[in-house]
Amino acid sequence: MREKQNLVAVQAARGAAVVLVMLFHASQVSDHYFAYNYLGVSGMGRSGAYTFFFALTGYLMFTLYRHRFGDHSAFGPFLIKRFARIYPLYWLITAAVVPMYFIVPSFGFGYERKPSVIVESLLLWPQQNAPILGVAWSLTYVVWFYLIFSLFFIMKRRAAAALVVSWLTLIVFNALGWIHMKNSVLINFLFNEANLEFFAGVAVAYAVKRWRIGGLWWIAAGALTYPLLWMLRLGQQVPSSDLLYTLGSALLLVGVVTWQAQETRWLKPLVYCGNASYSILLASLPMMSVTFKLARGAHLIKYLGPAATVTLCFLTGLLLCLLVYRFVERPLLTTVMRQVSAAGWISSRKAVTSS
């Protein structure tokens, strides 16, 4: 089937996106440890890589589960499988990080030691500050998307679609300044433009199935959006930049998912990174914190120069994240899914580690 044929390109794109996220984080960490603006992007803010990651998540969920819409029996297993993919690894890494804020309070801002913050972070509940594991802010939106998407299993398709479209319309109006929402943590979260990005991927999945669209020029058009926005955002604010990233991600995604790629030698590393995306996303900052501290302690910057030192720290951190995937995430996910299946919560035939 077409969905299986393009899985290589999809996973490679996922890997490229998560590596790009880590690369931008490396620039910010480099600025902190060495006062060196690696690649000149440390102050840019969002790179757009998360946008593509979110859109890709929406595409995969619609592609994998659209045939189950309206099937009430799919509701529970869907959420169990999705949450099992996220929470165990996230809790494990958070459990390793939290004690550091008590042992060395100067590492944080103080709020990390509050019990309410710890609980909300573990639940991935929206909060005023970032979760204790900072990069997990993105997983808060992923979990919310899964909850909204699961409505399509328990509601009639048209009713669920009408509800979601109405909500997304309000998000667009709010982003454009046509309406103004009450300023609160939960309202800001519910009507954040990031929620649009998942459903841009859903729209792409629907469009490529319904119409004959696609081709490498879509990849070129979408990919061009990113460097243009990066150049425009250096030193200035770009109005509706998140909406523009969403548009670029949708264009890029159309090209990627219709590209019948073979798993060539040069794509294999990206495909593996795509499989390891959650490990890279969650472990990248802790691992780079270690590599940058060691590099600073060894005064590597005197011998290698700042660019080479940061590159080495980044690549070493990436390797450590891949080791986390190989020796922690994969065995952990297998164990969790086996236990879930044994409890009868999902069919043993469906207890697979899908994307």
C-alpha positions in Angstrom: 0.0 0.0 0.0 1.0 3.6 -0.6 1.1 4.3 3.2 3.7 1.6 3.7 5.7 2.6 0.6 6.3 6.1 1.8 7.1 5.1 5.4 10.8 5.4 4.7 10.5 9.1 3.6 8.2 9.9 6.5 10.5 8.4 9.1 13.5 10.1 7.5 11.7 13.4 7.6 10.8 12.8 11.2 14.5 12.2 12.0 15.6 15.3 10.1 13.1 17.4 12.1 14.1 16.1 15.5 17.8 16.5 14.7 17.1 20.1 13.6 15.3 20.7 17.0 18.4 19.3 18.8 20.7 21.5 16.6 18.9 24.7 17.6 19.0 23.6 21.2 22.8 23.0 20.8 23.1 26.6 19.7 21.3 27.9 22.8 23.3 25.6 25.1 26.5 26.8 23.4 25.5 30.4 24.1 25.0 29.6 27.7 28.3 27.7 28.3 30.7 29.4 25.8 28.9 32.7 24.9 29.2 31.4 21.4 26.2 31.7 19.0 26.6 28.5 17.1 25.2 28.8 13.5 24.0 32.3 14.5 20.5 31.0 15.6 20.6 30.9 19.4 18.3 33.9 19.7 15.9 33.0 17.0 13.3 31.2 19.1 11.2 28.6 17.3 13.0 27.0 14.3 9.8 25.5 12.8 11.1 22.0 13.3 8.6 21.4 16.0 5.9 22.6 13.6 6.8 19.9 11.1 7.1 17.3 13.8 3.5 18.2 15.0 2.2 18.1 11.4 3.8 14.8 10.8 2.1 13.4 13.9 -1.2 14.5 12.6 -0.6 13.0 9.3 0.4 9.6 10.8 -2.6 9.5 13.2 -5.1 10.1 10.4 -3.4 7.7 8.0 -3.2 4.9 10.6 -6.6 5.3 12.2 -9.1 6.9 9.8 -10.6 3.5 9.1 -11.5 3.2 12.8 -13.5 6.5 13.1 -16.8 5.8 14.7 -15.6 2.6 16.3 -16.1 3.1 20.0 -13.9 0.0 20.8 -10.8 1.9 19.3 -11.0 4.7 21.8 -9.3 3.1 24.8 -6.6 1.1 22.9 -5.7 4.2 20.9 -5.1 6.3 24.0 -3.3 3.5 25.8 -0.9 2.9 22.9 -0.3 6.6 22.4 0.3 7.3 26.1 2.5 4.2 26.5 4.7 5.6 23.8 5.2 8.9 25.7 4.8 8.6 29.4 7.1 5.8 30.6 10.2 7.2 28.9 9.3 10.7 29.9 8.7 9.7 33.5 12.0 7.9 33.6 14.0 10.8 32.3 12.1 13.3 34.5 12.8 11.1 37.6 16.5 11.3 36.8 16.4 15.1 36.4 14.2 16.2 39.3 16.7 15.3 42.1 19.3 17.6 40.5 17.1 20.7 41.3 17.1 19.6 45.0 20.8 18.7 45.1 22.0 21.8 43.2 19.2 24.4 43.5 21.2 26.9 41.3 20.4 24.7 38.3 16.8 25.9 38.2 14.6 28.9 38.8 13.2 27.6 42.1 9.7 26.6 40.9 11.1 23.1 39.9 11.0 22.0 43.5 7.3 22.8 44.1 5.2 19.6 44.5 2.4 21.1 42.3 4.9 21.8 39.5 6.3 18.3 39.7 2.9 16.7 39.5 1.7 18.9 36.7 5.0 18.2 34.8 4.6 14.5 35.2 1.0 14.6 33.9 2.1 17.0 31.1 -0.6 19.4 32.2 -0.4 23.0 30.8 1.2 25.3 33.3 2.6 28.8 33.5 6.2 27.8 33.4 7.8 25.1 31.2 7.7 21.5 32.5 10.7 20.5 34.7 12.1 18.8 31.6 11.9 21.8 29.4 11.6 20.2 26.0 8.5 18.3 27.2 6.3 21.4 26.5 5.9 19.9 23.1 4.5 16.7 24.5 1.9 18.6 26.4 0.5 19.6 22.9 0.9 16.0 21.6 -1.1 14.6 24.5 -3.8 17.2 24.0 -3.9 16.4 20.2 -4.4 12.7 21.0 -7.3 13.5 23.3 -9.0 15.6 20.7 -8.3 13.1 17.9 -9.8 10.3 20.0 -13.2 12.1 19.8 -13.4 10.7 16.3 -13.8 7.2 17.7 -16.7 8.0 20.1 -18.5 10.7 18.1 -20.1 10.7 14.7 -17.5 11.8 12.1 -19.3 14.9 11.0 -20.0 16.1 14.6 -16.4 15.6 15.6 -15.2 17.4 12.5 -17.6 20.3 13.0 -16.4 20.6 16.6 -12.7 20.5 15.7 -13.1 22.9 12.7 -14.9 25.5 14.9 -12.1 25.3 17.5 -9.4 25.6 14.9 -11.2 28.6 13.3 -11.2 30.4 16.7 -7.4 29.7 16.9 -6.8 31.3 13.5 -8.9 34.3 14.3 -7.1 34.7 17.6 -3.7 34.4 15.9 -4.6 37.1 13.4 -5.9 39.4 16.1 -9.5 39.4 14.9 -10.7 38.2 18.3 -9.1 38.3 21.7 -9.2 35.5 24.2 -9.1 35.8 28.0 -5.5 35.7 29.2 -5.0 32.6 31.3 -2.7 29.6 31.2 -5.4 27.1 30.1 -7.0 29.4 27.5 -3.6 30.4 26.1 -2.8 26.7 25.7 -6.1 25.7 24.2 -6.0 28.4 21.6 -2.3 28.3 20.8 -1.3 28.1 17.1 0.6 24.9 17.9 -2.7 23.1 17.9 -3.2 24.0 14.3 0.0 22.3 13.2 -1.3 18.8 14.0 -4.4 19.3 12.0 -2.4 20.7 9.1 -1.0 17.2 9.0 -4.4 15.7 9.2 -5.5 17.9 6.2 -2.5 16.8 4.2 -3.3 13.1 4.9 -6.9 13.7 3.7 -5.8 15.7 0.6 -3.2 13.3 -0.7 -5.7 10.5 -0.4 -8.5 12.4 -2.1 -6.6 14.2 -4.9 -3.5 13.4 -7.0 -1.1 15.9 -5.6 2.6 15.6 -4.7 6.0 15.7 -6.2 9.4 17.0 -5.2 8.5 20.6 -6.0 6.2 20.5 -3.0 9.3 19.6 -0.9 11.2 22.5 -2.5 8.4 25.0 -1.8 8.0 23.9 1.8 11.7 23.7 2.5 12.2 27.2 1.1 9.8 28.6 3.7 12.1 27.7 6.6 15.4 29.6 5.6 13.3 32.6 4.5 11.6 32.8 7.9 14.9 32.2 9.7 16.5 35.1 7.8 13.5 37.3 8.5 13.3 36.4 12.2 17.0 37.3 12.9 16.8 40.5 14.9 13.1 41.1 14.3 9.6 39.8 14.9 7.7 38.3 12.0 3.9 38.6 12.2 2.1 35.3 12.2 5.4 33.4 11.9 3.8 30.3 13.5 1.1 30.3 10.8 3.7 30.7 8.1 5.7 27.8 9.6 2.5 25.7 9.5 2.0 26.5 5.8 5.6 25.6 5.0 5.3 22.4 7.0 2.1 21.4 5.1 3.7 22.0 1.7 6.8 20.1 2.7 4.7 17.2 4.1 2.8 16.8 0.9 6.0 16.3 -0.9 7.5 13.9 1.7 4.5 11.6 2.0 4.1 11.3 -1.8 7.8 10.6 -2.4 8.2 6.9 -2.9 11.7 6.7 -1.4 13.7 3.6 -1.0 15.8 3.1 2.2 19.1 4.0 0.7 22.3 4.1 2.6 22.1 7.9 3.1 18.6 7.7 4.4 19.1 5.0 7.0 20.6 7.3 9.7 17.7 9.7 9.3 15.2 6.8 9.5 16.9 5.5 12.6 16.7 9.0 14.1 13.0 9.1 13.2 12.5 5.9 15.1 14.4 7.3 18.0 12.6 10.7 17.9 11.2 10.6 21.4 14.5 9.6 22.9 16.3 12.4 21.1 13.6 14.9 22.0 13.5 14.1 25.7 17.2 13.2 26.3 18.9 15.8 24.1 19.1 18.7 26.7 20.3 16.5 29.6 22.8 14.7 27.4 24.1 18.0 25.9 24.3 19.4 29.4 26.7 16.6 30.2 28.8 16.9 27.0 29.1 20.7 27.2 30.1 20.6 30.9 32.8 18.1 30.1 34.0 20.1 27.2 34.2 23.3 29.3 36.0 21.4 32.1 38.5 20.0 29.6 39.0 23.5 28.0 38.4 21.9 24.6 37.5 25.3 23.2 41.2 26.3 23.5 42.3 23.4 21.4 39.5 22.9 18.9 37.9 26.3 18.7 34.3 27.1 19.5 32.7 25.7 16.3 34.4 22.3 16.4 33.9 22.0 20.2 30.1 22.7 19.9 29.8 20.3 16.9 31.6 17.6 18.9 29.3 18.2 21.9 26.3 18.0 19.6 27.3 14.8 17.9 28.3 13.1 21.1 24.9 14.2 22.7 23.1 12.8 19.7 25.0 9.5 20.0 24.0 9.3 23.7 20.4 9.9 22.8 20.5 7.0 20.2 21.9 4.8 22.9 19.0 5.8 25.2 16.7 4.7 22.4 18.5 1.4 21.8 19.0 0.3 25.4 16.2 2.1 27.3 13.3 3.2 25.2 12.9 0.1 23.1 13.1 -2.4 25.9 10.9 -0.2 28.1 8.2 0.1 25.4 8.3 -3.6 24.7 7.8 -4.4 28.4 5.0 -1.8 28.9 3.1 -3.0 25.8 3.5 -6.6 26.9 2.1 -5.8 30.3 -0.8 -3.8 28.8 -1.6 -6.7 26.5 -1.4 -9.2 29.4 -3.9 -7.0 31.3 -6.3 -7.3 28.4 -6.4 -3.5 27.7 -5.4 -4.0 24.1 -5.2 -7.0 21.7 -1.9 -8.8 21.8 -1.9 -8.7 18.0 -2.0 -5.0 18.1 0.5 -4.5 20.9 3.1 -3.1 18.5 5.4 -0.1 18.8 3.8 2.0 16.0 4.8 5.5 15.3 
